[in-house]
């Protein structure tokens, strides 16, 4: 109850709109697939978050695409935080201290993305003694070790380490345990290593040194995907004697994505670079001023052969210099947070002045009103098209110069992607143990950049239209909706209920066979109108050694493009059209005018914790994904008319030993 009172007081003094904070306790309140909780699974139950599928699915937050989201791990940028199977993140849940998820309208301290921020902070290792955890299941296994680097003394400085390794071998176990899960089985595997050393002074100042290596593989019969990511860095917190706190990070990371096809043509993308930031917080009574500087430098190298046999190639070095200031002023019941961020995209020669604003008004002790908004830009773009329903090739590009000259008749004068966010809401406390949060939002995506999948010719090809020679296309769009969240937590019971109403729209230029341009309005494939998540946790017996966790998710159908019919397509330039065989092609309706069936799924787990000796615990977890074996469609293969479903029922038994 002491924590509840402290949290309520904090909510009155902080402008927290479109933000959800995840703790280790929260992660353990979801059904543990494979016996272990995971950040990727918890993100899916947050307001405004849509998950597109179990196999190759991605997270879409309030209308933004995955590349519009920035993932920070101890201040370091993680370019691909989720594995291809979709149920797992690269970060071990046991090392997470907290994660703040900003679905939009985030403050001036964050930038370089136009969608959302996921800021993850890891904990220190055990300062007093060696401890750890070993877990195993048919899905994955994990080893975690932590302990002091030097002998711990009360009141003195301390040092510790924490090391985590987790591995999935689903490609090897699925033919044995889950042979019914699709014609191709589940050819997914990954390995994740993370290590951190922490040094804390007697004054509370802290220095962390960390490193990671993540990899992921998917081996289909004709196509293979693999990516690898590694990095290292340091973060620090300095607590001087005055009223200023100083923190920052210096980090380097590298990401390489490769796709192997039978034709042997190049398909790979890499991004590597550094990020440096330093932040100052100056306290003035109940108010504070936060300001800081940031520098990002990264190189992108992209080589991809598209379906027309054209090689899309780019190598760029990008530098971004950023500065920000944010002032929090407390007027009693009213709290205001104006801010300004300046982004200097040095390699593009572009400056961006980005105002931010947030406010909260405590109407009563139990009712709080809030609002926030801002302007956002980014340089990084994804090497996928927003119209791709399934694409495991997740690469990156930057500083696109080969843009069309105009869009909707207006000149394109910037290479940046841009958006405006606005949101309003209220918080209502229903007694000490339950609360309601309701928010409405609107995002304007004034410039979006996508890969041009229809490029057929080199740019210098004479007498060819732009839409067949440019590497990129430009679009616009918006998203708007409302998020409702109810939370109840008391003793043995935890309830989390979320409903999201979302509308996502895009505008693009389309050309008919005669080359005439039209503006097409369409719903992107991740536009899910209704999304419901219900989480229930019950801990029972007098020692709380049994835990029952459930999660039920309902989502209305995603958009898709219907097939009107088929025809034989003959290339007259490569033979005699009267005698040669053509290829099967489809006639389509307008883009994404159909809707797939709705999605719903129940996950559940039951855990039993047993004390062995002092500080030793054995936990056995029985869990199942898709308990009632709902056949949720993922997509339809138009060539074979084969329906591809998402994961069927998958029971697991996990065992972990802690010491």
C-alpha positions as CSV (number, residue, x, y, z in Angstrom):
1,X,0.0,0.0,0.0
2,X,3.0,2.3,0.6
3,X,4.0,1.9,-3.1
4,X,0.4,2.7,-4.2
5,X,0.4,6.0,-2.2
6,X,3.8,7.0,-3.6
7,X,2.7,6.2,-7.2
8,X,-0.5,8.2,-6.8
9,X,1.4,11.2,-5.5
10,X,3.9,10.9,-8.4
11,X,1.0,10.8,-10.9
12,X,-0.3,14.2,-9.6
13,X,3.1,15.9,-10.2
14,X,4.1,14.4,-13.5
15,X,2.7,15.0,-17.0
16,X,2.5,11.4,-18.2
17,X,0.3,11.2,-21.2
18,X,0.6,8.3,-23.7
19,X,3.1,6.7,-21.4
20,X,3.0,3.2,-19.8
21,X,5.7,2.1,-17.4
22,X,6.6,-1.7,-17.3
23,X,8.3,-3.3,-14.3
24,X,9.6,-6.8,-13.8
25,X,6.5,-7.5,-11.7
26,X,4.3,-6.5,-14.6
27,X,6.2,-8.8,-17.0
28,X,5.5,-11.8,-14.7
29,X,1.8,-11.1,-14.6
30,X,1.3,-12.4,-18.2
31,X,1.2,-16.1,-19.2
32,X,4.7,-17.2,-19.6
33,X,5.1,-18.9,-23.0
34,X,7.9,-21.4,-22.6
35,X,8.0,-20.8,-18.8
36,X,9.6,-17.3,-19.1
37,X,8.0,-13.8,-19.4
38,X,9.0,-11.6,-22.3
39,X,8.9,-7.9,-23.0
40,X,7.6,-8.5,-26.6
41,X,4.5,-10.2,-25.2
42,X,3.8,-7.5,-22.6
43,X,4.1,-4.7,-25.2
44,X,1.2,-6.3,-27.1
45,X,-1.3,-5.6,-24.2
46,X,-0.5,-1.9,-24.0
47,X,-3.0,0.7,-25.2
48,X,-2.6,1.7,-28.9
49,X,-0.3,-1.2,-29.7
50,X,-1.2,-3.6,-32.6
51,X,0.7,-6.8,-33.3
52,X,0.5,-8.0,-36.9
53,X,1.3,-11.7,-36.5
54,X,3.2,-14.5,-34.7
55,X,5.6,-15.3,-37.5
56,X,7.4,-12.2,-38.8
57,X,4.9,-9.9,-37.1
58,X,5.8,-6.4,-36.0
59,X,4.6,-3.9,-33.4
60,X,2.6,-0.9,-34.7
61,X,2.0,1.9,-32.2
62,X,-0.9,4.4,-32.8
63,X,-0.5,4.3,-36.6
64,X,3.2,4.4,-36.8
65,X,5.3,1.6,-38.4
66,X,8.2,-0.2,-36.7
67,X,10.9,2.1,-38.1
68,X,9.0,5.0,-36.6
69,X,9.7,3.6,-33.1
70,X,13.0,4.0,-31.2
71,X,14.1,1.3,-28.8
72,X,16.7,2.4,-26.2
73,X,18.5,-0.1,-24.0
74,X,20.5,1.7,-21.3
75,X,20.7,4.7,-23.6
76,X,21.9,2.6,-26.6
77,X,19.8,2.4,-29.8
78,X,18.7,-1.1,-30.7
79,X,17.7,-1.3,-34.4
80,X,15.8,-4.6,-34.3
81,X,14.5,-5.5,-30.8
82,X,12.3,-8.4,-31.8
83,X,12.9,-11.9,-33.1
84,X,11.3,-13.3,-36.2
85,X,9.0,-15.6,-34.3
86,X,7.3,-12.5,-32.9
87,X,6.8,-13.8,-29.4
88,X,10.3,-12.9,-28.1
89,X,12.3,-9.7,-27.7
90,X,16.1,-9.7,-27.7
91,X,16.1,-8.5,-24.0
92,X,15.9,-11.0,-21.2
93,X,13.0,-10.0,-18.9
94,X,15.0,-10.9,-15.8
95,X,17.5,-8.1,-16.4
96,X,14.9,-5.3,-16.9
97,X,14.5,-2.8,-14.2
98,X,11.8,-0.8,-16.0
99,X,10.6,0.2,-19.5
100,X,8.8,3.4,-20.4
101,X,6.7,3.1,-23.6
102,X,5.7,6.5,-25.1
103,X,2.9,5.8,-27.7
104,X,3.1,9.5,-28.9
105,X,3.4,13.1,-27.8
106,X,6.7,12.4,-26.1
107,X,8.8,15.2,-24.6
108,X,11.8,17.1,-25.9
109,X,14.3,14.7,-24.3
110,X,13.4,12.2,-27.1
111,X,13.7,12.7,-30.9
112,X,14.8,11.2,-34.1
113,X,11.6,9.2,-34.6
114,X,8.1,10.3,-35.6
115,X,6.1,7.5,-33.9
116,X,7.0,6.1,-30.4
117,X,9.7,5.6,-27.9
118,X,10.5,2.4,-25.9
119,X,13.1,3.3,-23.2
120,X,14.4,0.2,-21.4
121,X,16.7,0.3,-18.4
122,X,18.4,-2.8,-17.0
123,X,19.1,-3.5,-13.3
124,X,22.5,-4.0,-11.6
125,X,23.7,-7.4,-10.6
126,X,23.6,-8.8,-7.1
127,X,26.0,-6.7,-5.0
128,X,26.3,-9.2,-2.1
129,X,26.6,-12.8,-3.4
130,X,26.7,-15.0,-6.4
131,X,23.2,-15.8,-7.6
132,X,21.6,-16.9,-10.9
133,X,18.9,-18.7,-12.8
134,X,18.7,-21.6,-15.2
135,X,15.6,-22.4,-17.2
136,X,14.6,-24.8,-19.9
137,X,11.6,-25.6,-22.1
138,X,10.8,-27.1,-25.5
139,X,11.0,-23.5,-26.9
140,X,14.1,-22.1,-25.4
141,X,16.6,-22.1,-22.5
142,X,18.3,-19.5,-20.5
143,X,21.2,-19.0,-18.1
144,X,21.6,-15.9,-15.9
145,X,24.5,-15.2,-13.5
146,X,25.1,-12.2,-11.3
147,X,27.3,-11.3,-8.3
148,X,29.7,-8.8,-6.8
149,X,33.0,-7.8,-8.5
150,X,34.4,-6.9,-5.1
151,X,33.5,-7.6,-1.5
152,X,30.4,-5.7,-0.5
153,X,30.6,-3.4,2.6
154,X,27.6,-1.6,4.1
155,X,27.8,2.1,3.5
156,X,30.7,1.8,1.0
157,X,30.9,1.7,-2.7
158,X,29.8,-1.4,-4.6
159,X,30.4,-3.2,-7.9
160,X,28.6,-6.0,-9.6
161,X,28.0,-7.8,-12.8
162,X,25.1,-9.5,-14.5
163,X,25.3,-11.8,-17.5
164,X,22.4,-13.3,-19.5
165,X,22.3,-15.9,-22.3
166,X,19.1,-17.2,-23.9
167,X,18.7,-19.4,-26.9
168,X,15.7,-20.7,-28.9
169,X,15.9,-24.0,-30.8
170,X,12.3,-24.1,-32.0
171,X,13.5,-25.1,-35.5
172,X,14.8,-28.4,-34.0
173,X,12.0,-29.1,-31.4
174,X,9.0,-28.1,-33.4
175,X,9.1,-31.2,-35.7
176,X,8.9,-33.2,-32.5
177,X,6.4,-31.3,-30.4
178,X,4.6,-29.0,-32.9
179,X,4.7,-30.9,-36.2
180,X,1.1,-29.8,-36.8
181,X,2.1,-26.1,-36.9
182,X,2.2,-25.4,-40.6
183,X,3.7,-27.1,-43.6
184,X,7.1,-25.5,-43.1
185,X,7.1,-26.2,-39.4
186,X,8.6,-23.4,-37.2
187,X,12.1,-22.8,-38.7
188,X,13.0,-20.1,-36.2
189,X,16.1,-19.9,-33.9
190,X,18.0,-17.2,-32.0
191,X,20.7,-16.5,-29.5
192,X,21.0,-13.5,-27.2
193,X,23.8,-12.5,-24.9
194,X,23.9,-9.4,-22.7
195,X,26.5,-8.5,-20.0
196,X,26.8,-5.5,-17.7
197,X,29.2,-4.3,-15.0
198,X,28.1,-1.6,-12.6
199,X,30.1,0.6,-10.2
200,X,28.3,2.7,-7.6
201,X,30.1,5.2,-5.4
202,X,29.2,6.1,-1.8
203,X,27.5,9.3,-3.0
204,X,25.2,7.3,-5.3
205,X,26.9,8.1,-8.6
206,X,27.0,5.2,-11.0
207,X,29.0,3.9,-14.0
208,X,27.8,1.0,-16.1
209,X,29.6,-0.8,-18.9
210,X,27.6,-3.2,-21.1
211,X,27.8,-5.2,-24.3
212,X,25.4,-7.5,-26.3
213,X,25.2,-9.9,-29.2
214,X,21.9,-10.9,-30.7
215,X,21.3,-13.1,-33.7
216,X,18.2,-14.6,-35.4
217,X,17.8,-17.2,-38.2
218,X,14.8,-18.4,-40.3
219,X,15.3,-21.3,-42.7
220,X,12.5,-21.8,-45.1
221,X,12.8,-24.3,-47.9
222,X,13.6,-21.7,-50.6
223,X,14.5,-18.6,-48.6
224,X,16.8,-18.1,-45.6
225,X,16.9,-15.0,-43.4
226,X,19.5,-14.2,-40.8
227,X,20.4,-11.1,-38.9
228,X,23.1,-10.3,-36.3
229,X,23.4,-7.4,-34.0
230,X,26.1,-6.5,-31.5
231,X,27.1,-3.4,-29.5
232,X,28.9,-2.1,-26.5
233,X,28.7,1.1,-24.4
234,X,28.7,2.9,-21.1
235,X,26.2,4.9,-19.2
236,X,26.7,7.1,-16.1
237,X,24.7,8.9,-13.4
238,X,26.5,11.7,-11.5
239,X,25.0,13.0,-8.3
240,X,27.0,16.2,-7.3
241,X,26.5,18.0,-4.0
242,X,24.4,20.7,-5.7
243,X,20.8,20.5,-7.1
244,X,21.8,19.1,-10.5
245,X,21.8,15.5,-11.7
246,X,23.9,14.5,-14.7
247,X,23.5,11.4,-16.8
248,X,24.4,10.2,-20.2
249,X,25.6,7.3,-22.4
250,X,28.2,6.5,-25.1
251,X,27.5,3.5,-27.2
252,X,28.2,1.8,-30.5
253,X,26.0,-0.8,-32.2
254,X,26.0,-2.8,-35.5
255,X,23.1,-4.6,-37.3
256,X,23.4,-6.8,-40.4
257,X,20.4,-8.4,-42.2
258,X,20.8,-11.0,-45.0
259,X,18.3,-12.8,-47.2
260,X,19.4,-15.8,-49.3
261,X,17.4,-16.8,-52.4
262,X,18.0,-19.5,-55.0
263,X,19.0,-16.9,-57.6
264,X,22.0,-15.9,-55.5
265,X,21.4,-12.2,-56.1
266,X,22.4,-9.7,-53.3
267,X,19.9,-8.9,-50.6
268,X,21.4,-7.5,-47.5
269,X,21.2,-4.4,-45.3
270,X,23.5,-3.1,-42.5
271,X,23.5,-0.2,-40.2
272,X,26.3,0.6,-37.7
273,X,27.1,3.7,-35.7
274,X,27.4,5.5,-32.4
275,X,25.2,7.6,-30.2
276,X,26.4,10.0,-27.5
277,X,24.2,11.9,-25.1
278,X,24.5,13.9,-21.9
279,X,21.5,15.2,-19.9
280,X,21.3,17.7,-17.0
281,X,18.4,18.0,-14.6
282,X,18.3,21.2,-12.4
283,X,15.9,21.2,-9.5
284,X,14.2,24.4,-8.3
285,X,11.9,23.4,-5.5
286,X,9.0,21.5,-7.0
287,X,10.1,22.6,-10.5
288,X,12.9,21.4,-12.7
289,X,14.7,22.2,-15.9
290,X,16.0,19.4,-18.0
291,X,18.4,20.0,-20.9
292,X,20.9,18.0,-22.9
293,X,22.9,17.3,-26.0
294,X,23.0,14.3,-28.3
295,X,25.1,13.2,-31.3
296,X,24.3,10.3,-33.5
297,X,26.4,9.0,-36.4
298,X,25.6,5.9,-38.4
299,X,26.4,4.3,-41.7
300,X,23.8,2.4,-43.8
301,X,24.7,0.0,-46.6
302,X,21.8,-1.5,-48.6
303,X,21.9,-3.9,-51.5
304,X,18.6,-5.5,-52.6
305,X,17.4,-7.0,-55.9
306,X,13.7,-6.5,-56.3
307,X,11.1,-8.6,-58.2
308,X,11.9,-6.8,-61.5
309,X,15.6,-7.8,-61.2
310,X,16.6,-4.2,-60.5
311,X,19.3,-3.6,-57.9
312,X,18.4,-1.0,-55.3
313,X,21.7,0.2,-53.7
314,X,22.6,2.8,-51.2
315,X,25.5,3.6,-48.9
316,X,25.3,6.6,-46.7
317,X,27.0,8.1,-43.6
318,X,24.7,10.2,-41.5
319,X,25.4,12.6,-38.7
320,X,22.7,14.1,-36.4
321,X,23.4,16.8,-33.8
322,X,20.6,17.5,-31.3
323,X,19.9,19.7,-28.3
324,X,16.8,20.1,-26.2
325,X,15.4,21.9,-23.2
326,X,12.3,21.1,-21.1
327,X,10.9,23.1,-18.2
328,X,8.5,21.6,-15.7
329,X,6.6,24.2,-13.7
330,X,4.3,23.3,-10.8
331,X,1.4,25.8,-10.2
332,X,-0.2,23.7,-7.5
333,X,-3.0,21.9,-9.2
334,X,-1.6,22.7,-12.6
335,X,1.7,21.2,-14.0
336,X,3.1,22.5,-17.3
337,X,6.0,21.1,-19.4
338,X,6.9,23.3,-22.4
339,X,10.0,22.1,-24.4
340,X,12.0,22.6,-27.5
341,X,14.2,20.2,-29.4
342,X,16.5,21.2,-32.3
343,X,17.6,18.5,-34.7
344,X,20.5,19.2,-37.0
345,X,20.6,16.6,-39.8
346,X,24.2,17.7,-40.8
347,X,24.6,15.2,-43.7
348,X,21.4,16.5,-45.2
349,X,21.9,20.2,-44.4
350,X,18.6,20.4,-42.7
351,X,17.6,21.9,-39.4
352,X,14.4,21.0,-37.6
353,X,12.9,23.1,-34.7
354,X,10.5,20.8,-32.8
355,X,8.3,22.4,-30.1
356,X,6.8,20.1,-27.5
357,X,4.2,20.8,-24.8
358,X,2.6,18.9,-22.0
359,X,0.2,19.7,-19.1
360,X,-1.7,18.1,-16.3
361,X,-4.5,19.6,-14.2
362,X,-5.5,17.9,-10.9
363,X,-9.2,18.6,-11.0
364,X,-9.7,16.7,-7.7
365,X,-7.5,14.3,-5.6
366,X,-8.9,11.5,-7.8
367,X,-9.4,13.1,-11.2
368,X,-6.6,14.4,-13.4
369,X,-6.9,16.0,-16.9
370,X,-3.9,16.0,-19.2
371,X,-2.8,17.1,-22.7
372,X,0.4,17.0,-24.8
373,X,1.6,17.5,-28.4
374,X,4.6,18.2,-30.5
375,X,6.4,18.1,-33.9
376,X,8.7,15.2,-34.8
377,X,11.1,14.3,-37.6
378,X,13.4,11.4,-38.6
379,X,15.9,10.5,-41.2
380,X,16.0,6.7,-40.9
381,X,13.7,4.7,-43.2
382,X,12.9,1.0,-43.4
383,X,14.0,-1.1,-46.3
384,X,10.4,-2.5,-46.5
385,X,7.3,-1.0,-47.9
386,X,4.3,-0.2,-45.7
387,X,2.2,-2.3,-48.0
388,X,4.2,-5.5,-47.3
389,X,2.0,-7.7,-45.1
390,X,4.8,-10.2,-44.4
391,X,8.4,-9.3,-44.8
392,X,11.2,-10.8,-42.7
393,X,13.8,-8.8,-44.5
394,X,14.0,-5.8,-42.1
395,X,16.8,-3.5,-43.2
396,X,17.4,0.3,-43.0
397,X,18.3,3.3,-45.2
398,X,19.0,6.9,-44.5
399,X,19.2,10.3,-46.2
400,X,17.2,9.3,-49.3
401,X,18.0,11.8,-52.1
402,X,16.3,9.9,-54.9
403,X,12.8,11.2,-54.0
404,X,10.1,12.3,-56.5
405,X,10.2,16.0,-57.2
406,X,6.6,16.5,-56.3
407,X,3.7,14.9,-54.3
408,X,0.1,15.9,-54.9
409,X,1.3,18.7,-57.1
410,X,3.5,20.3,-54.4
411,X,7.3,20.3,-54.4
412,X,9.2,18.0,-52.1
413,X,11.9,20.1,-50.5
414,X,12.9,17.8,-47.6
415,X,14.3,14.3,-47.2
416,X,12.9,13.9,-43.7
417,X,9.8,12.0,-42.5
418,X,7.6,14.3,-40.4
419,X,4.7,14.1,-38.0
420,X,2.6,16.2,-35.6
421,X,1.1,14.6,-32.5
422,X,-1.7,15.7,-30.2
423,X,-3.4,14.0,-27.3
424,X,-5.8,14.7,-24.4
425,X,-7.1,12.4,-21.6
426,X,-8.0,11.9,-18.0
427,X,-7.0,9.7,-15.1
428,X,-9.6,8.5,-12.5
429,X,-8.7,6.8,-9.3
430,X,-11.4,4.3,-8.1
431,X,-10.3,3.8,-4.6
432,X,-6.8,2.8,-3.6
433,X,-6.5,-0.3,-5.8
434,X,-8.0,0.5,-9.1
435,X,-7.7,3.2,-11.8
436,X,-9.0,4.2,-15.2
437,X,-7.0,6.0,-17.9
438,X,-8.7,7.3,-21.1
439,X,-6.9,9.1,-23.9
440,X,-7.7,10.4,-27.3
441,X,-5.0,11.3,-29.9
442,X,-4.4,12.5,-33.4
443,X,-1.2,12.1,-35.5
444,X,-0.6,13.8,-38.8
445,X,2.1,12.1,-40.9
446,X,2.9,15.0,-43.3
447,X,5.7,13.1,-45.1
448,X,6.4,9.4,-45.2
449,X,9.1,7.7,-47.3
450,X,8.9,4.1,-48.6
451,X,10.8,1.8,-50.9
452,X,9.5,1.9,-54.4
453,X,8.7,-1.8,-55.2
454,X,7.7,-0.9,-58.7
455,X,11.1,0.4,-59.9
456,X,11.7,-1.1,-63.3
457,X,14.4,1.2,-64.8
458,X,17.5,3.1,-63.9
459,X,17.0,6.7,-63.2
460,X,18.9,7.8,-66.3
461,X,16.7,5.7,-68.6
462,X,15.2,8.1,-71.2
463,X,11.5,8.7,-71.6
464,X,10.5,6.7,-68.5
465,X,8.2,8.0,-65.8
466,X,9.4,8.8,-62.2
467,X,7.3,6.2,-60.6
468,X,9.2,3.5,-62.5
469,X,12.7,5.0,-62.0
470,X,12.8,6.4,-58.5
471,X,14.1,4.3,-55.6
472,X,11.5,5.8,-53.2
473,X,8.0,7.0,-53.0
474,X,6.4,9.6,-50.8
475,X,3.1,9.3,-49.0
476,X,1.1,11.2,-46.4
477,X,-1.3,9.9,-43.7
478,X,-2.9,10.3,-40.3
479,X,-4.0,8.2,-37.4
480,X,-6.5,8.9,-34.7
481,X,-8.4,7.1,-32.0
482,X,-9.0,6.5,-28.3
483,X,-7.4,4.2,-25.7
484,X,-9.1,3.0,-22.6
485,X,-7.2,1.3,-19.7
486,X,-8.5,-0.2,-16.5
487,X,-6.2,-1.6,-13.8
488,X,-7.0,-3.3,-10.5
489,X,-4.3,-4.7,-8.2
490,X,-4.9,-5.9,-4.6
491,X,-3.3,-8.7,-2.7
492,X,-3.7,-11.9,-4.8
493,X,-5.6,-10.4,-7.8
494,X,-4.4,-8.4,-10.8
495,X,-6.7,-7.2,-13.6
496,X,-5.6,-5.3,-16.7
497,X,-8.2,-4.4,-19.3
498,X,-7.5,-2.4,-22.5
499,X,-9.6,-1.3,-25.4
500,X,-8.2,0.7,-28.4
501,X,-10.2,2.3,-31.2
502,X,-7.9,3.2,-34.0
503,X,-8.2,4.7,-37.5
504,X,-5.1,4.7,-39.8
505,X,-5.2,6.3,-43.3
506,X,-2.6,6.8,-46.0
507,X,-2.5,8.8,-49.2
508,X,-0.3,7.8,-52.2
509,X,0.1,8.6,-55.8
510,X,-1.0,5.8,-58.2
511,X,-0.6,5.5,-61.9
512,X,-2.9,3.7,-64.4
513,X,-1.7,1.8,-67.5
514,X,-1.8,5.1,-69.5
515,X,0.5,6.8,-66.9
516,X,-2.2,9.0,-65.5
517,X,-1.7,9.9,-61.8
518,X,-4.4,9.6,-59.2
519,X,-4.4,10.1,-55.4
520,X,-5.3,6.8,-53.7
521,X,-6.6,6.8,-50.2
522,X,-6.2,3.5,-48.5
523,X,-5.9,1.7,-45.1
524,X,-2.5,0.2,-44.4
525,X,-2.4,-3.5,-43.7
526,X,-2.0,-2.9,-39.9
527,X,-5.1,-0.7,-39.5
528,X,-7.0,-2.6,-36.8
529,X,-10.2,-0.8,-35.9
530,X,-10.9,-2.5,-32.5
531,X,-8.3,-4.1,-30.2
532,X,-9.1,-5.6,-26.8
533,X,-6.7,-7.1,-24.2
534,X,-7.8,-8.7,-20.9
535,X,-5.2,-9.9,-18.4
536,X,-6.1,-11.7,-15.2
537,X,-3.6,-13.0,-12.6
538,X,-4.4,-14.9,-9.4
539,X,-1.9,-16.0,-6.8
540,X,-3.1,-18.6,-4.4
541,X,-2.3,-20.7,-1.3
542,X,-1.2,-19.0,1.9
543,X,2.5,-18.8,0.8
544,X,1.6,-17.6,-2.7
545,X,3.4,-20.4,-4.4
546,X,0.8,-21.0,-7.1
547,X,0.1,-18.5,-9.8
548,X,-2.5,-18.6,-12.6
549,X,-2.2,-16.1,-15.5
550,X,-4.4,-15.5,-18.5
551,X,-4.5,-13.1,-21.4
552,X,-7.3,-12.9,-24.0
553,X,-6.9,-10.7,-27.1
554,X,-9.5,-9.7,-29.6
555,X,-8.7,-7.7,-32.8
556,X,-11.0,-6.8,-35.7
557,X,-9.8,-7.8,-39.1
558,X,-6.8,-6.3,-40.9
559,X,-7.3,-4.8,-44.4
560,X,-6.3,-6.8,-47.4
561,X,-6.6,-6.5,-51.2
562,X,-9.1,-8.8,-52.8
563,X,-8.5,-10.9,-55.9
564,X,-11.0,-10.3,-58.7
565,X,-9.6,-13.0,-61.0
566,X,-6.6,-14.5,-62.8
567,X,-5.1,-14.2,-66.3
568,X,-2.1,-15.5,-68.2
569,X,0.6,-12.8,-68.5
570,X,2.8,-13.2,-71.6
571,X,6.0,-11.3,-72.2
572,X,5.9,-10.6,-75.9
573,X,9.5,-9.4,-75.9
574,X,11.0,-12.7,-75.0
575,X,9.4,-15.1,-77.6
576,X,6.4,-15.9,-79.7
577,X,3.2,-14.8,-77.9
578,X,1.2,-17.4,-79.9
579,X,3.2,-20.4,-78.7
580,X,5.0,-19.5,-75.4
581,X,3.5,-20.2,-71.9
582,X,2.8,-17.2,-69.7
583,X,2.8,-16.8,-66.0
584,X,-0.2,-16.7,-63.7
585,X,-1.2,-13.2,-62.7
586,X,-4.0,-11.8,-60.7
587,X,-6.5,-8.9,-61.2
588,X,-6.9,-7.0,-57.9
589,X,-9.5,-4.7,-56.5
590,X,-8.5,-1.3,-55.0
591,X,-5.8,-1.5,-52.4
592,X,-6.9,-2.9,-49.0
593,X,-10.6,-2.5,-49.5
594,X,-11.3,-5.9,-48.0
595,X,-11.1,-7.0,-44.3
596,X,-9.8,-10.3,-43.0
597,X,-11.8,-12.2,-40.3
598,X,-11.3,-11.0,-36.7
599,X,-8.6,-12.4,-34.5
600,X,-9.0,-13.7,-31.0
601,X,-6.8,-15.9,-28.8
602,X,-6.5,-17.0,-25.2
603,X,-3.1,-17.7,-23.5
604,X,-2.8,-19.2,-20.1
605,X,-0.2,-20.5,-17.7
606,X,-0.1,-22.1,-14.2
607,X,3.1,-21.9,-12.1
608,X,4.2,-23.7,-8.9
609,X,7.1,-22.4,-6.9
610,X,8.9,-24.7,-4.6
611,X,11.6,-23.8,-2.0
612,X,14.5,-26.2,-2.0
613,X,17.2,-24.9,0.3
614,X,18.1,-21.4,1.5
615,X,17.9,-19.0,-1.5
616,X,17.1,-21.9,-3.9
617,X,13.8,-22.1,-5.7
618,X,12.4,-24.5,-8.4
619,X,9.5,-23.2,-10.5
620,X,7.5,-25.4,-12.9
621,X,5.3,-23.6,-15.4
622,X,2.7,-25.2,-17.6
623,X,1.5,-22.9,-20.4
624,X,-0.4,-22.8,-23.6
625,X,-0.7,-20.3,-26.4
626,X,-4.0,-20.2,-28.3
627,X,-5.7,-22.4,-25.7
628,X,-8.9,-23.1,-27.7
629,X,-6.9,-23.5,-31.0
630,X,-8.6,-20.6,-32.9
631,X,-7.6,-20.6,-36.6
632,X,-6.5,-17.0,-37.0
633,X,-5.6,-16.2,-40.5
634,X,-2.3,-14.6,-41.2
635,X,-2.4,-14.2,-45.0
636,X,-3.5,-16.0,-48.1
637,X,-1.0,-17.3,-50.7
638,X,-2.7,-16.1,-53.9
639,X,-0.6,-18.4,-56.2
640,X,-1.6,-21.6,-54.4
641,X,-4.8,-20.3,-52.7
642,X,-3.3,-21.7,-49.5
643,X,-4.5,-20.1,-46.2
644,X,-1.6,-19.4,-43.8
645,X,-2.7,-19.3,-40.2
646,X,-1.1,-17.9,-37.2
647,X,0.1,-20.2,-34.4
648,X,-2.2,-23.0,-33.3
649,X,-2.4,-24.2,-29.8
650,X,1.1,-24.7,-28.4
651,X,1.4,-26.2,-24.9
652,X,4.7,-25.9,-23.1
653,X,6.3,-27.1,-19.9
654,X,9.1,-24.9,-18.5
655,X,11.3,-25.5,-15.5
656,X,13.6,-22.9,-13.9
657,X,16.0,-23.1,-11.0
658,X,17.0,-20.0,-9.1
659,X,19.8,-19.7,-6.5
